[in-house]
Amino acid sequence: MRPGRTKTTSFSLDEATLRNLKALAARRHKGNVSALLADVAAREVKLAAAEAYFEKHGIPPLTGDAIRRVEAEWQAPPSRKKRRAA
């Protein structure tokens, strides 16, 4: 983000959400919550574009069950592949 090119706004957030945003900002943006929110907004714009594309081409949205399966897969620890003895 460029100083002088931003607008100030305010949000009403519960304590847990604010704490989580600050923690994410600390890890990814040297504590800059505004930069984190700008990244989140940019990702949401891309997600909206993808959803519009899928709708335009008749691709149905994922079901709740499908979303849970995908989330479980990427959150699971990596599987260890067995190596064959030479």
PDB file with SEQRES, HELIX, SHEET and CRYST1 records, atoms N, CA, C and O in Angstrom:
SEQRES   1 A   86  MET ARG PRO GLY ARG THR LYS THR THR SER PHE SER LEU          
SEQRES   2 A   86  ASP GLU ALA THR LEU ARG ASN LEU LYS ALA LEU ALA ALA          
SEQRES   3 A   86  ARG ARG HIS LYS GLY ASN VAL SER ALA LEU LEU ALA ASP          
SEQRES   4 A   86  VAL ALA ALA ARG GLU VAL LYS LEU ALA ALA ALA GLU ALA          
SEQRES   5 A   86  TYR PHE GLU LYS HIS GLY ILE PRO PRO LEU THR GLY ASP          
SEQRES   6 A   86  ALA ILE ARG ARG VAL GLU ALA GLU TRP GLN ALA PRO PRO          
SEQRES   7 A   86  SER ARG LYS LYS ARG ARG ALA ALA                              
HELIX    1 AA1 GLU A   15  ARG A   28  1                                  14    
HELIX    2 AA2 VAL A   33  LYS A   56  1                                  24    
HELIX    3 AA3 GLY A   64  GLN A   75  1                                  12    
CRYST1    1.000    1.000    1.000  90.00  90.00  90.00 P 1           1          
ATOM      1  N   MET A   1       0.838  -1.179   0.000  1.00  0.00           N  
ATOM      2  CA  MET A   1       0.000   0.000   0.000  1.00  0.00           C  
ATOM      3  C   MET A   1       0.876   1.234   0.000  1.00  0.00           C  
ATOM      4  O   MET A   1       1.961   1.255   0.581  1.00  0.00           O  
ATOM      5  N   ARG A   2       0.384   2.245  -0.656  1.00  0.00           N  
ATOM      6  CA  ARG A   2       1.163   3.460  -0.769  1.00  0.00           C  
ATOM      7  C   ARG A   2       0.602   4.531   0.155  1.00  0.00           C  
ATOM      8  O   ARG A   2      -0.585   4.850   0.087  1.00  0.00           O  
ATOM      9  N   PRO A   3       1.447   5.089   1.020  1.00  0.00           N  
ATOM     10  CA  PRO A   3       0.994   6.166   1.901  1.00  0.00           C  
ATOM     11  C   PRO A   3       0.396   7.310   1.093  1.00  0.00           C  
ATOM     12  O   PRO A   3       0.897   7.646   0.020  1.00  0.00           O  
ATOM     13  N   GLY A   4      -0.671   7.907   1.609  1.00  0.00           N  
ATOM     14  CA  GLY A   4      -1.306   9.012   0.913  1.00  0.00           C  
ATOM     15  C   GLY A   4      -2.321   8.576  -0.118  1.00  0.00           C  
ATOM     16  O   GLY A   4      -3.092   9.400  -0.611  1.00  0.00           O  
ATOM     17  N   ARG A   5      -2.341   7.316  -0.451  1.00  0.00           N  
ATOM     18  CA  ARG A   5      -3.276   6.791  -1.444  1.00  0.00           C  
ATOM     19  C   ARG A   5      -4.353   5.933  -0.796  1.00  0.00           C  
ATOM     20  O   ARG A   5      -5.017   5.154  -1.479  1.00  0.00           O  
ATOM     21  N   THR A   6      -4.527   6.064   0.481  1.00  0.00           N  
ATOM     22  CA  THR A   6      -5.473   5.215   1.193  1.00  0.00           C  
ATOM     23  C   THR A   6      -6.578   6.062   1.813  1.00  0.00           C  
ATOM     24  O   THR A   6      -6.432   7.276   1.955  1.00  0.00           O  
ATOM     25  N   LYS A   7      -7.671   5.426   2.178  1.00  0.00           N  
ATOM     26  CA  LYS A   7      -8.782   6.045   2.885  1.00  0.00           C  
ATOM     27  C   LYS A   7      -8.895   5.368   4.236  1.00  0.00           C  
ATOM     28  O   LYS A   7      -8.616   4.176   4.367  1.00  0.00           O  
ATOM     29  N   THR A   8      -9.299   6.119   5.227  1.00  0.00           N  
ATOM     30  CA  THR A   8      -9.467   5.581   6.569  1.00  0.00           C  
ATOM     31  C   THR A   8     -10.920   5.187   6.770  1.00  0.00           C  
ATOM     32  O   THR A   8     -11.833   5.905   6.364  1.00  0.00           O  
ATOM     33  N   THR A   9     -11.122   4.044   7.399  1.00  0.00           N  
ATOM     34  CA  THR A   9     -12.463   3.563   7.707  1.00  0.00           C  
ATOM     35  C   THR A   9     -12.417   2.880   9.056  1.00  0.00           C  
ATOM     36  O   THR A   9     -11.350   2.789   9.662  1.00  0.00           O  
ATOM     37  N   SER A  10     -13.534   2.406   9.533  1.00  0.00           N  
ATOM     38  CA  SER A  10     -13.516   1.657  10.790  1.00  0.00           C  
ATOM     39  C   SER A  10     -14.412   0.437  10.656  1.00  0.00           C  
ATOM     40  O   SER A  10     -15.339   0.407   9.847  1.00  0.00           O  
ATOM     41  N   PHE A  11     -14.113  -0.561  11.462  1.00  0.00           N  
ATOM     42  CA  PHE A  11     -14.861  -1.805  11.481  1.00  0.00           C  
ATOM     43  C   PHE A  11     -15.221  -2.127  12.915  1.00  0.00           C  
ATOM     44  O   PHE A  11     -14.476  -1.808  13.842  1.00  0.00           O  
ATOM     45  N   SER A  12     -16.355  -2.756  13.090  1.00  0.00           N  
ATOM     46  CA  SER A  12     -16.733  -3.270  14.406  1.00  0.00           C  
ATOM     47  C   SER A  12     -16.503  -4.769  14.380  1.00  0.00           C  
ATOM     48  O   SER A  12     -17.172  -5.495  13.644  1.00  0.00           O  
ATOM     49  N   LEU A  13     -15.558  -5.232  15.182  1.00  0.00           N  
ATOM     50  CA  LEU A  13     -15.187  -6.640  15.202  1.00  0.00           C  
ATOM     51  C   LEU A  13     -15.233  -7.160  16.629  1.00  0.00           C  
ATOM     52  O   LEU A  13     -14.996  -6.421  17.585  1.00  0.00           O  
ATOM     53  N   ASP A  14     -15.543  -8.445  16.757  1.00  0.00           N  
ATOM     54  CA  ASP A  14     -15.468  -9.036  18.094  1.00  0.00           C  
ATOM     55  C   ASP A  14     -13.994  -9.227  18.447  1.00  0.00           C  
ATOM     56  O   ASP A  14     -13.118  -9.194  17.583  1.00  0.00           O  
ATOM     57  N   GLU A  15     -13.750  -9.428  19.740  1.00  0.00           N  
ATOM     58  CA  GLU A  15     -12.367  -9.524  20.242  1.00  0.00           C  
ATOM     59  C   GLU A  15     -11.564 -10.620  19.546  1.00  0.00           C  
ATOM     60  O   GLU A  15     -10.408 -10.410  19.177  1.00  0.00           O  
ATOM     61  N   ALA A  16     -12.181 -11.793  19.369  1.00  0.00           N  
ATOM     62  CA  ALA A  16     -11.459 -12.922  18.770  1.00  0.00           C  
ATOM     63  C   ALA A  16     -11.059 -12.623  17.328  1.00  0.00           C  
ATOM     64  O   ALA A  16      -9.945 -12.943  16.915  1.00  0.00           O  
ATOM     65  N   THR A  17     -11.957 -12.014  16.565  1.00  0.00           N  
ATOM     66  CA  THR A  17     -11.651 -11.688  15.172  1.00  0.00           C  
ATOM     67  C   THR A  17     -10.522 -10.672  15.095  1.00  0.00           C  
ATOM     68  O   THR A  17      -9.605 -10.822  14.287  1.00  0.00           O  
ATOM     69  N   LEU A  18     -10.581  -9.643  15.927  1.00  0.00           N  
ATOM     70  CA  LEU A  18      -9.524  -8.641  15.930  1.00  0.00           C  
ATOM     71  C   LEU A  18      -8.186  -9.255  16.325  1.00  0.00           C  
ATOM     72  O   LEU A  18      -7.154  -8.955  15.723  1.00  0.00           O  
ATOM     73  N   ARG A  19      -8.210 -10.104  17.326  1.00  0.00           N  
ATOM     74  CA  ARG A  19      -6.980 -10.781  17.759  1.00  0.00           C  
ATOM     75  C   ARG A  19      -6.405 -11.624  16.619  1.00  0.00           C  
ATOM     76  O   ARG A  19      -5.197 -11.622  16.385  1.00  0.00           O  
ATOM     77  N   ASN A  20      -7.278 -12.343  15.913  1.00  0.00           N  
ATOM     78  CA  ASN A  20      -6.827 -13.172  14.785  1.00  0.00           C  
ATOM     79  C   ASN A  20      -6.263 -12.319  13.651  1.00  0.00           C  
ATOM     80  O   ASN A  20      -5.243 -12.670  13.059  1.00  0.00           O  
ATOM     81  N   LEU A  21      -6.921 -11.202  13.346  1.00  0.00           N  
ATOM     82  CA  LEU A  21      -6.413 -10.321  12.292  1.00  0.00           C  
ATOM     83  C   LEU A  21      -5.035  -9.775  12.653  1.00  0.00           C  
ATOM     84  O   LEU A  21      -4.138  -9.734  11.812  1.00  0.00           O  
ATOM     85  N   LYS A  22      -4.873  -9.358  13.897  1.00  0.00           N  
ATOM     86  CA  LYS A  22      -3.583  -8.831  14.317  1.00  0.00           C  
ATOM     87  C   LYS A  22      -2.499  -9.903  14.264  1.00  0.00           C  
ATOM     88  O   LYS A  22      -1.361  -9.620  13.890  1.00  0.00           O  
ATOM     89  N   ALA A  23      -2.848 -11.125  14.638  1.00  0.00           N  
ATOM     90  CA  ALA A  23      -1.872 -12.216  14.587  1.00  0.00           C  
ATOM     91  C   ALA A  23      -1.476 -12.517  13.143  1.00  0.00           C  
ATOM     92  O   ALA A  23      -0.295 -12.706  12.853  1.00  0.00           O  
ATOM     93  N   LEU A  24      -2.450 -12.563  12.239  1.00  0.00           N  
ATOM     94  CA  LEU A  24      -2.139 -12.793  10.826  1.00  0.00           C  
ATOM     95  C   LEU A  24      -1.294 -11.653  10.262  1.00  0.00           C  
ATOM     96  O   LEU A  24      -0.337 -11.887   9.524  1.00  0.00           O  
ATOM     97  N   ALA A  25      -1.651 -10.428  10.613  1.00  0.00           N  
ATOM     98  CA  ALA A  25      -0.889  -9.276  10.131  1.00  0.00           C  
ATOM     99  C   ALA A  25       0.543  -9.327  10.643  1.00  0.00           C  
ATOM    100  O   ALA A  25       1.474  -8.968   9.922  1.00  0.00           O  
ATOM    101  N   ALA A  26       0.723  -9.766  11.871  1.00  0.00           N  
ATOM    102  CA  ALA A  26       2.081  -9.863  12.423  1.00  0.00           C  
ATOM    103  C   ALA A  26       2.913 -10.864  11.643  1.00  0.00           C  
ATOM    104  O   ALA A  26       4.103 -10.643  11.423  1.00  0.00           O  
ATOM    105  N   ARG A  27       2.303 -11.954  11.225  1.00  0.00           N  
ATOM    106  CA  ARG A  27       3.044 -12.992  10.488  1.00  0.00           C  
ATOM    107  C   ARG A  27       3.287 -12.625   9.039  1.00  0.00           C  
ATOM    108  O   ARG A  27       4.327 -12.969   8.478  1.00  0.00           O  
ATOM    109  N   ARG A  28       2.340 -11.929   8.426  1.00  0.00           N  
ATOM    110  CA  ARG A  28       2.424 -11.732   6.983  1.00  0.00           C  
ATOM    111  C   ARG A  28       2.749 -10.312   6.540  1.00  0.00           C  
ATOM    112  O   ARG A  28       3.212 -10.105   5.418  1.00  0.00           O  
ATOM    113  N   HIS A  29       2.514  -9.336   7.404  1.00  0.00           N  
ATOM    114  CA  HIS A  29       2.659  -7.941   6.970  1.00  0.00           C  
ATOM    115  C   HIS A  29       3.328  -7.067   8.024  1.00  0.00           C  
ATOM    116  O   HIS A  29       3.026  -5.878   8.127  1.00  0.00           O  
ATOM    117  N   LYS A  30       4.228  -7.644   8.800  1.00  0.00           N  
ATOM    118  CA  LYS A  30       4.944  -6.894   9.839  1.00  0.00           C  
ATOM    119  C   LYS A  30       3.991  -6.131  10.746  1.00  0.00           C  
ATOM    120  O   LYS A  30       4.295  -5.024  11.190  1.00  0.00           O  
ATOM    121  N   GLY A  31       2.824  -6.736  11.020  1.00  0.00           N  
ATOM    122  CA  GLY A  31       1.854  -6.140  11.929  1.00  0.00           C  
ATOM    123  C   GLY A  31       0.889  -5.157  11.290  1.00  0.00           C  
ATOM    124  O   GLY A  31       0.051  -4.586  11.988  1.00  0.00           O  
ATOM    125  N   ASN A  32       0.982  -4.945   9.996  1.00  0.00           N  
ATOM    126  CA  ASN A  32       0.141  -3.970   9.305  1.00  0.00           C  
ATOM    127  C   ASN A  32      -1.209  -4.595   8.955  1.00  0.00           C  
ATOM    128  O   ASN A  32      -1.341  -5.296   7.952  1.00  0.00           O  
ATOM    129  N   VAL A  33      -2.210  -4.327   9.800  1.00  0.00           N  
ATOM    130  CA  VAL A  33      -3.549  -4.894   9.598  1.00  0.00           C  
ATOM    131  C   VAL A  33      -4.159  -4.364   8.309  1.00  0.00           C  
ATOM    132  O   VAL A  33      -4.863  -5.099   7.617  1.00  0.00           O  
ATOM    133  N   SER A  34      -3.907  -3.117   7.975  1.00  0.00           N  
ATOM    134  CA  SER A  34      -4.446  -2.545   6.738  1.00  0.00           C  
ATOM    135  C   SER A  34      -3.936  -3.304   5.515  1.00  0.00           C  
ATOM    136  O   SER A  34      -4.699  -3.572   4.587  1.00  0.00           O  
ATOM    137  N   ALA A  35      -2.657  -3.649   5.513  1.00  0.00           N  
ATOM    138  CA  ALA A  35      -2.097  -4.407   4.395  1.00  0.00           C  
ATOM    139  C   ALA A  35      -2.730  -5.793   4.313  1.00  0.00           C  
ATOM    140  O   ALA A  35      -3.015  -6.288   3.223  1.00  0.00           O  
ATOM    141  N   LEU A  36      -2.948  -6.420   5.476  1.00  0.00           N  
ATOM    142  CA  LEU A  36      -3.613  -7.724   5.487  1.00  0.00           C  
ATOM    143  C   LEU A  36      -5.016  -7.615   4.906  1.00  0.00           C  
ATOM    144  O   LEU A  36      -5.406  -8.429   4.069  1.00  0.00           O  
ATOM    145  N   LEU A  37      -5.777  -6.616   5.342  1.00  0.00           N  
ATOM    146  CA  LEU A  37      -7.139  -6.449   4.839  1.00  0.00           C  
ATOM    147  C   LEU A  37      -7.150  -6.149   3.340  1.00  0.00           C  
ATOM    148  O   LEU A  37      -8.051  -6.595   2.630  1.00  0.00           O  
ATOM    149  N   ALA A  38      -6.165  -5.401   2.853  1.00  0.00           N  
ATOM    150  CA  ALA A  38      -6.071  -5.143   1.408  1.00  0.00           C  
ATOM    151  C   ALA A  38      -5.839  -6.448   0.652  1.00  0.00           C  
ATOM    152  O   ALA A  38      -6.430  -6.663  -0.406  1.00  0.00           O  
ATOM    153  N   ASP A  39      -4.976  -7.329   1.191  1.00  0.00           N  
ATOM    154  CA  ASP A  39      -4.747  -8.636   0.565  1.00  0.00           C  
ATOM    155  C   ASP A  39      -6.015  -9.486   0.581  1.00  0.00           C  
ATOM    156  O   ASP A  39      -6.353 -10.123  -0.416  1.00  0.00           O  
ATOM    157  N   VAL A  40      -6.709  -9.494   1.706  1.00  0.00           N  
ATOM    158  CA  VAL A  40      -7.948 -10.267   1.824  1.00  0.00           C  
ATOM    159  C   VAL A  40      -8.970  -9.755   0.803  1.00  0.00           C  
ATOM    160  O   VAL A  40      -9.634 -10.548   0.135  1.00  0.00           O  
ATOM    161  N   ALA A  41      -9.092  -8.438   0.686  1.00  0.00           N  
ATOM    162  CA  ALA A  41     -10.038  -7.858  -0.271  1.00  0.00           C  
ATOM    163  C   ALA A  41      -9.669  -8.245  -1.710  1.00  0.00           C  
ATOM    164  O   ALA A  41     -10.546  -8.564  -2.514  1.00  0.00           O  
ATOM    165  N   ALA A  42      -8.380  -8.217  -2.026  1.00  0.00           N  
ATOM    166  CA  ALA A  42      -7.939  -8.588  -3.377  1.00  0.00           C  
ATOM    167  C   ALA A  42      -8.265 -10.043  -3.672  1.00  0.00           C  
ATOM    168  O   ALA A  42      -8.678 -10.377  -4.782  1.00  0.00           O  
ATOM    169  N   ARG A  43      -8.079 -10.919  -2.673  1.00  0.00           N  
ATOM    170  CA  ARG A  43      -8.424 -12.340  -2.864  1.00  0.00           C  
ATOM    171  C   ARG A  43      -9.919 -12.520  -3.057  1.00  0.00           C  
ATOM    172  O   ARG A  43     -10.346 -13.344  -3.866  1.00  0.00           O  
ATOM    173  N   GLU A  44     -10.710 -11.765  -2.328  1.00  0.00           N  
ATOM    174  CA  GLU A  44     -12.172 -11.866  -2.465  1.00  0.00           C  
ATOM    175  C   GLU A  44     -12.630 -11.425  -3.853  1.00  0.00           C  
ATOM    176  O   GLU A  44     -13.563 -12.001  -4.412  1.00  0.00           O  
ATOM    177  N   VAL A  45     -11.974 -10.402  -4.411  1.00  0.00           N  
ATOM    178  CA  VAL A  45     -12.301  -9.963  -5.764  1.00  0.00           C  
ATOM    179  C   VAL A  45     -12.015 -11.089  -6.756  1.00  0.00           C  
ATOM    180  O   VAL A  45     -12.814 -11.342  -7.658  1.00  0.00           O  
ATOM    181  N   LYS A  46     -10.878 -11.764  -6.591  1.00  0.00           N  
ATOM    182  CA  LYS A  46     -10.530 -12.885  -7.474  1.00  0.00           C  
ATOM    183  C   LYS A  46     -11.524 -14.033  -7.300  1.00  0.00           C  
ATOM    184  O   LYS A  46     -11.921 -14.667  -8.277  1.00  0.00           O  
ATOM    185  N   LEU A  47     -11.923 -14.298  -6.059  1.00  0.00           N  
ATOM    186  CA  LEU A  47     -12.896 -15.354  -5.803  1.00  0.00           C  
ATOM    187  C   LEU A  47     -14.235 -15.024  -6.463  1.00  0.00           C  
ATOM    188  O   LEU A  47     -14.868 -15.896  -7.058  1.00  0.00           O  
ATOM    189  N   ALA A  48     -14.662 -13.778  -6.360  1.00  0.00           N  
ATOM    190  CA  ALA A  48     -15.917 -13.372  -6.994  1.00  0.00           C  
ATOM    191  C   ALA A  48     -15.837 -13.536  -8.511  1.00  0.00           C  
ATOM    192  O   ALA A  48     -16.805 -13.957  -9.144  1.00  0.00           O  
ATOM    193  N   ALA A  49     -14.682 -13.203  -9.093  1.00  0.00           N  
ATOM    194  CA  ALA A  49     -14.503 -13.373 -10.542  1.00  0.00           C  
ATOM    195  C   ALA A  49     -14.569 -14.850 -10.922  1.00  0.00           C  
ATOM    196  O   ALA A  49     -15.179 -15.207 -11.930  1.00  0.00           O  
ATOM    197  N   ALA A  50     -13.941 -15.708 -10.118  1.00  0.00           N  
ATOM    198  CA  ALA A  50     -13.985 -17.150 -10.393  1.00  0.00           C  
ATOM    199  C   ALA A  50     -15.415 -17.670 -10.283  1.00  0.00           C  
ATOM    200  O   ALA A  50     -15.855 -18.464 -11.115  1.00  0.00           O  
ATOM    201  N   GLU A  51     -16.139 -17.225  -9.260  1.00  0.00           N  
ATOM    202  CA  GLU A  51     -17.527 -17.660  -9.101  1.00  0.00           C  
ATOM    203  C   GLU A  51     -18.377 -17.223 -10.292  1.00  0.00           C  
ATOM    204  O   GLU A  51     -19.214 -17.991 -10.767  1.00  0.00           O  
ATOM    205  N   ALA A  52     -18.172 -15.989 -10.783  1.00  0.00           N  
ATOM    206  CA  ALA A  52     -18.907 -15.501 -11.951  1.00  0.00           C  
ATOM    207  C   ALA A  52     -18.573 -16.334 -13.184  1.00  0.00           C  
ATOM    208  O   ALA A  52     -19.456 -16.645 -13.984  1.00  0.00           O  
ATOM    209  N   TYR A  53     -17.306 -16.693 -13.338  1.00  0.00           N  
ATOM    210  CA  TYR A  53     -16.885 -17.524 -14.469  1.00  0.00           C  
ATOM    211  C   TYR A  53     -17.578 -18.885 -14.410  1.00  0.00           C  
ATOM    212  O   TYR A  53     -18.126 -19.356 -15.406  1.00  0.00           O  
ATOM    213  N   PHE A  54     -17.547 -19.505 -13.239  1.00  0.00           N  
ATOM    214  CA  PHE A  54     -18.179 -20.817 -13.090  1.00  0.00           C  
ATOM    215  C   PHE A  54     -19.669 -20.736 -13.388  1.00  0.00           C  
ATOM    216  O   PHE A  54     -20.218 -21.598 -14.074  1.00  0.00           O  
ATOM    217  N   GLU A  55     -20.317 -19.705 -12.877  1.00  0.00           N  
ATOM    218  CA  GLU A  55     -21.757 -19.552 -13.117  1.00  0.00           C  
ATOM    219  C   GLU A  55     -22.041 -19.350 -14.600  1.00  0.00           C  
ATOM    220  O   GLU A  55     -22.977 -19.938 -15.141  1.00  0.00           O  
ATOM    221  N   LYS A  56     -21.238 -18.521 -15.254  1.00  0.00           N  
ATOM    222  CA  LYS A  56     -21.402 -18.242 -16.684  1.00  0.00           C  
ATOM    223  C   LYS A  56     -21.298 -19.511 -17.511  1.00  0.00           C  
ATOM    224  O   LYS A  56     -21.995 -19.663 -18.514  1.00  0.00           O  
ATOM    225  N   HIS A  57     -20.428 -20.424 -17.094  1.00  0.00           N  
ATOM    226  CA  HIS A  57     -20.194 -21.652 -17.856  1.00  0.00           C  
ATOM    227  C   HIS A  57     -20.950 -22.853 -17.295  1.00  0.00           C  
ATOM    228  O   HIS A  57     -20.666 -23.995 -17.656  1.00  0.00           O  
ATOM    229  N   GLY A  58     -21.912 -22.593 -16.411  1.00  0.00           N  
ATOM    230  CA  GLY A  58     -22.778 -23.659 -15.915  1.00  0.00           C  
ATOM    231  C   GLY A  58     -22.115 -24.635 -14.960  1.00  0.00           C  
ATOM    232  O   GLY A  58     -22.593 -25.758 -14.799  1.00  0.00           O  
ATOM    233  N   ILE A  59     -21.028 -24.231 -14.325  1.00  0.00           N  
ATOM    234  CA  ILE A  59     -20.348 -25.100 -13.370  1.00  0.00           C  
ATOM    235  C   ILE A  59     -20.979 -24.873 -12.004  1.00  0.00           C  
ATOM    236  O   ILE A  59     -20.915 -23.762 -11.479  1.00  0.00           O  
ATOM    237  N   PRO A  60     -21.587 -25.898 -11.419  1.00  0.00           N  
ATOM    238  CA  PRO A  60     -22.291 -25.697 -10.153  1.00  0.00           C  
ATOM    239  C   PRO A  60     -21.316 -25.427  -9.008  1.00  0.00           C  
ATOM    240  O   PRO A  60     -20.175 -25.888  -9.032  1.00  0.00           O  
ATOM    241  N   PRO A  61     -21.778 -24.676  -8.002  1.00  0.00           N  
ATOM    242  CA  PRO A  61     -20.916 -24.428  -6.844  1.00  0.00           C  
ATOM    243  C   PRO A  61     -20.691 -25.719  -6.061  1.00  0.00           C  
ATOM    244  O   PRO A  61     -21.477 -26.662  -6.156  1.00  0.00           O  
ATOM    245  N   LEU A  62     -19.605 -25.747  -5.288  1.00  0.00           N  
ATOM    246  CA  LEU A  62     -19.327 -26.914  -4.455  1.00  0.00           C  
ATOM    247  C   LEU A  62     -20.393 -27.049  -3.377  1.00  0.00           C  
ATOM    248  O   LEU A  62     -20.894 -26.055  -2.851  1.00  0.00           O  
ATOM    249  N   THR A  63     -20.724 -28.264  -3.063  1.00  0.00           N  
ATOM    250  CA  THR A  63     -21.653 -28.513  -1.959  1.00  0.00           C  
ATOM    251  C   THR A  63     -20.904 -28.362  -0.640  1.00  0.00           C  
ATOM    252  O   THR A  63     -19.674 -28.337  -0.615  1.00  0.00           O  
ATOM    253  N   GLY A  64     -21.643 -28.263   0.439  1.00  0.00           N  
ATOM    254  CA  GLY A  64     -21.025 -28.185   1.754  1.00  0.00           C  
ATOM    255  C   GLY A  64     -20.150 -29.393   2.041  1.00  0.00           C  
ATOM    256  O   GLY A  64     -19.064 -29.263   2.606  1.00  0.00           O  
ATOM    257  N   ASP A  65     -20.631 -30.582   1.647  1.00  0.00           N  
ATOM    258  CA  ASP A  65     -19.841 -31.803   1.854  1.00  0.00           C  
ATOM    259  C   ASP A  65     -18.542 -31.769   1.059  1.00  0.00           C  
ATOM    260  O   ASP A  65     -17.493 -32.173   1.563  1.00  0.00           O  
ATOM    261  N   ALA A  66     -18.605 -31.293  -0.173  1.00  0.00           N  
ATOM    262  CA  ALA A  66     -17.397 -31.221  -1.003  1.00  0.00           C  
ATOM    263  C   ALA A  66     -16.396 -30.238  -0.399  1.00  0.00           C  
ATOM    264  O   ALA A  66     -15.194 -30.505  -0.385  1.00  0.00           O  
ATOM    265  N   ILE A  67     -16.882 -29.117   0.094  1.00  0.00           N  
ATOM    266  CA  ILE A  67     -15.992 -28.136   0.721  1.00  0.00           C  
ATOM    267  C   ILE A  67     -15.322 -28.742   1.948  1.00  0.00           C  
ATOM    268  O   ILE A  67     -14.122 -28.560   2.151  1.00  0.00           O  
ATOM    269  N   ARG A  68     -16.082 -29.456   2.763  1.00  0.00           N  
ATOM    270  CA  ARG A  68     -15.503 -30.081   3.960  1.00  0.00           C  
ATOM    271  C   ARG A  68     -14.438 -31.115   3.586  1.00  0.00           C  
ATOM    272  O   ARG A  68     -13.418 -31.221   4.267  1.00  0.00           O  
ATOM    273  N   ARG A  69     -14.663 -31.879   2.510  1.00  0.00           N  
ATOM    274  CA  ARG A  69     -13.657 -32.858   2.073  1.00  0.00           C  
ATOM    275  C   ARG A  69     -12.379 -32.169   1.609  1.00  0.00           C  
ATOM    276  O   ARG A  69     -11.278 -32.612   1.938  1.00  0.00           O  
ATOM    277  N   VAL A  70     -12.520 -31.098   0.854  1.00  0.00           N  
ATOM    278  CA  VAL A  70     -11.348 -30.362   0.378  1.00  0.00           C  
ATOM    279  C   VAL A  70     -10.583 -29.774   1.572  1.00  0.00           C  
ATOM    280  O   VAL A  70      -9.359 -29.880   1.641  1.00  0.00           O  
ATOM    281  N   GLU A  71     -11.306 -29.160   2.502  1.00  0.00           N  
ATOM    282  CA  GLU A  71     -10.650 -28.581   3.679  1.00  0.00           C  
ATOM    283  C   GLU A  71      -9.938 -29.648   4.502  1.00  0.00           C  
ATOM    284  O   GLU A  71      -8.821 -29.430   4.971  1.00  0.00           O  
ATOM    285  N   ALA A  72     -10.579 -30.799   4.677  1.00  0.00           N  
ATOM    286  CA  ALA A  72      -9.956 -31.877   5.442  1.00  0.00           C  
ATOM    287  C   ALA A  72      -8.687 -32.357   4.756  1.00  0.00           C  
ATOM    288  O   ALA A  72      -7.704 -32.687   5.420  1.00  0.00           O  
ATOM    289  N   GLU A  73      -8.708 -32.396   3.428  1.00  0.00           N  
ATOM    290  CA  GLU A  73      -7.529 -32.868   2.685  1.00  0.00           C  
ATOM    291  C   GLU A  73      -6.364 -31.902   2.828  1.00  0.00           C  
ATOM    292  O   GLU A  73      -5.240 -32.336   3.083  1.00  0.00           O  
ATOM    293  N   TRP A  74      -6.598 -30.610   2.670  1.00  0.00           N  
ATOM    294  CA  TRP A  74      -5.459 -29.692   2.742  1.00  0.00           C  
ATOM    295  C   TRP A  74      -5.028 -29.409   4.173  1.00  0.00           C  
ATOM    296  O   TRP A  74      -3.916 -28.927   4.385  1.00  0.00           O  
ATOM    297  N   GLN A  75      -5.863 -29.690   5.154  1.00  0.00           N  
ATOM    298  CA  GLN A  75      -5.468 -29.495   6.543  1.00  0.00           C  
ATOM    299  C   GLN A  75      -4.807 -30.736   7.134  1.00  0.00           C  
ATOM    300  O   GLN A  75      -4.179 -30.659   8.190  1.00  0.00           O  
ATOM    301  N   ALA A  76      -4.941 -31.856   6.474  1.00  0.00           N  
ATOM    302  CA  ALA A  76      -4.366 -33.106   6.976  1.00  0.00           C  
ATOM    303  C   ALA A  76      -2.845 -33.055   6.861  1.00  0.00           C  
ATOM    304  O   ALA A  76      -2.306 -32.424   5.951  1.00  0.00           O  
ATOM    305  N   PRO A  77      -2.157 -33.722   7.789  1.00  0.00           N  
ATOM    306  CA  PRO A  77      -0.692 -33.771   7.665  1.00  0.00           C  
ATOM    307  C   PRO A  77      -0.308 -34.523   6.390  1.00  0.00           C  
ATOM    308  O   PRO A  77      -1.022 -35.428   5.959  1.00  0.00           O  
ATOM    309  N   PRO A  78       0.817 -34.146   5.793  1.00  0.00           N  
ATOM    310  CA  PRO A  78       1.224 -34.824   4.559  1.00  0.00           C  
ATOM    311  C   PRO A  78       1.457 -36.311   4.811  1.00  0.00           C  
ATOM    312  O   PRO A  78       1.994 -36.719   5.841  1.00  0.00           O  
ATOM    313  N   SER A  79       1.038 -37.091   3.844  1.00  0.00           N  
ATOM    314  CA  SER A  79       1.244 -38.538   3.987  1.00  0.00           C  
ATOM    315  C   SER A  79       2.692 -38.866   3.667  1.00  0.00           C  
ATOM    316  O   SER A  79       3.305 -38.267   2.784  1.00  0.00           O  
ATOM    317  N   ARG A  80       3.213 -39.812   4.392  1.00  0.00           N  
ATOM    318  CA  ARG A  80       4.599 -40.236   4.159  1.00  0.00           C  
ATOM    319  C   ARG A  80       4.568 -41.383   3.169  1.00  0.00           C  
ATOM    320  O   ARG A  80       3.932 -42.410   3.407  1.00  0.00           O  
ATOM    321  N   LYS A  81       5.249 -41.201   2.079  1.00  0.00           N  
ATOM    322  CA  LYS A  81       5.302 -42.247   1.066  1.00  0.00           C  
ATOM    323  C   LYS A  81       6.374 -43.255   1.466  1.00  0.00           C  
ATOM    324  O   LYS A  81       7.467 -42.892   1.900  1.00  0.00           O  
ATOM    325  N   LYS A  82       6.032 -44.512   1.310  1.00  0.00           N  
ATOM    326  CA  LYS A  82       6.997 -45.562   1.634  1.00  0.00           C  
ATOM    327  C   LYS A  82       7.984 -45.686   0.484  1.00  0.00           C  
ATOM    328  O   LYS A  82       7.613 -45.663  -0.690  1.00  0.00           O  
ATOM    329  N   ARG A  83       9.223 -45.815   0.850  1.00  0.00           N  
ATOM    330  CA  ARG A  83      10.264 -46.003  -0.171  1.00  0.00           C  
ATOM    331  C   ARG A  83      10.544 -47.487  -0.290  1.00  0.00           C  
ATOM    332  O   ARG A  83      10.546 -48.232   0.690  1.00  0.00           O  
ATOM    333  N   ARG A  84      10.774 -47.879  -1.504  1.00  0.00           N  
ATOM    334  CA  ARG A  84      11.123 -49.268  -1.749  1.00  0.00           C  
ATOM    335  C   ARG A  84      12.614 -49.461  -1.554  1.00  0.00           C  
ATOM    336  O   ARG A  84      13.427 -48.613  -1.920  1.00  0.00           O  
ATOM    337  N   ALA A  85      12.943 -50.580  -0.977  1.00  0.00           N  
ATOM    338  CA  ALA A  85      14.371 -50.896  -0.812  1.00  0.00           C  
ATOM    339  C   ALA A  85      14.963 -51.223  -2.161  1.00  0.00           C  
ATOM    340  O   ALA A  85      14.322 -51.862  -2.995  1.00  0.00           O  
ATOM    341  N   ALA A  86      16.181 -50.784  -2.372  1.00  0.00           N  
ATOM    342  CA  ALA A  86      16.833 -51.014  -3.667  1.00  0.00           C  
ATOM    343  C   ALA A  86      17.397 -52.422  -3.749  1.00  0.00           C  
ATOM    344  O   ALA A  86      17.982 -52.794  -4.767  1.00  0.00           O  
TER     345      ALA A  86                                                      
END                                                                             
